[in-house]
Amino acid sequence: MAAQISVAIAEADDGWLATVTVRDGERATEHRVAVRPETYELLTGGAVTPKELVVASFAFLLEHEPQDAILKRFDLAVIGRYFQATSSI
């Protein structure tokens, strides 16, 4: 069964703050993700909502690591830096 991703997003002074719950059966994890306007524009060009960006980002993360390995609190830009750095290994 695929994990379910639920996102609640609120505007913040420097973009958006998302509270993400990942549920896989009985197990659930919660994460707080900051989305800065420049990251949002770079990744989407405004084509999707910030919430859709966060959902897609977590779907990507779950394809590459277990939900327990996802940081509890991070800036969305960290995903690209981390996976770019590890893809060259």
N, C-alpha and C positions, 0 to 999 in steps of 0.2 A: 504494500500500500504506500502510495506517495505521501510525503509530508504535506500538511496543509499550512499555508502561510497566511496569517492575518496581519493586516497593517492598519494602525491608527496614526494619522499624520496631522501635525499642527504646525502653523507658521511660527517661526522663531525670529529673533532679531537678525540672525545671520543666515536665513534660509528656512529650512524645515527641520523638525525633529520627529522621527518616526519611532513608534513603539511596535515592535514586530514580535509576534508569537508564532513559533514553529511547533506544530503538533504532529507527532508521528505515533499513532496508536494512543497509548496511555501516557507517553512521555511528551513533555512540553518544555520549551526553553523560551526565554524572553530576552529581547535585545533592544537597545536604544541606538538609533542611527541618525547622525547629523547629515543633512544634505545641503551643501552650500550652493547658492545660485550659479556660480561659475562651473561647478561640477555638473549640475543639472543641465545647463545649456550645452556644455561640451559633449555630454553623453546622449542628449536627446534632441537638441535644437528646438525644444519646446513641443516636440511631436507627441509626447505622452505626458501624463500628469506625474508629479513627484511620487505619488503613491504607486503608480504603475512601474516607475523606475525602481523603487525599493522592492516591489514584488519580484520583478525580473532579476534584480541583483541577488536576492535570496535564492531564487530558483537556480541561478548560476552557481552560487556558493554550495548549495546542497548537491549539485552534480559533482563537485570536487572535494567535498569534505563532509564528515558527519555533523549533524546539527550541534552536537556538544563541543565541536572544535571551533565553531563560529564565535568570535569575540562577543562579549556581552554589551560592549559599548564601543562605538567607533564612528569615524567619519567615512562616508561612502567612498571617497576618493582612495582610501586605503586599499580597497579591493583591487583596483587596477594596478597600483604600485606593487602589491604583494604578488599577484599572479604574473605580472610582467617580470618581476625579479626571479620568481621560481621557474618560469618557463625556459629560462636560458641555462638552467643547470643541466 
